[in-house]
């Protein structure tokens, strides 16, 4: 993938993420492509999202193949992805004013993405990372595999409407963990991620 000017991480170190997302969900590479469009226009996002260097979806690894062969419903089938990113470091290594500034940069990035229809849905300490640029820690909102893009703002077909439940349970709003929300009757709104 060609390098875009909104990527500021100068690291030559790379990391690979191997994971098995549900095939029915928007893929992380699709979501990141939408995020990168926003980063080109919004300074609160530019430099504050992970740089995807390469990815591959292994079509032949779909668990639907096994499920169908066994006569089992293939709803919820998964497929192997590999994504290569520039290396990031956890925000938990910071303290004091440096930590507060890094945290605030991610808050602004998260809000800017939300306003443009990209809902991260999995904000937690392990998904707030960063890199050093000329000695300064630049924070990054990382890990978009549970994210979604609101359909009315998205070029991605069949995007969700905002009633889906995803996230890391200890960091989810209590409003999303009640029976009505689990049944899909409560819309996921901004303060659910921000609280």
PyMOL commands that set and color helices and strands:
alter all, ss='L'
color gray80, all
select helices_A, chain A and resi 28-39+59-61+63-69+91-93+96-115+125-127+151-153+169-171+174-176+179-182+190-194
alter helices_A, ss='H'
color red, helices_A
select strands_A, chain A and resi 14-22+52-58+78-86+89-90+118-119+128-133+136-141+148-149
alter strands_A, ss='S'
color yellow, strands_A
deselect
rebuild
show_as cartoon
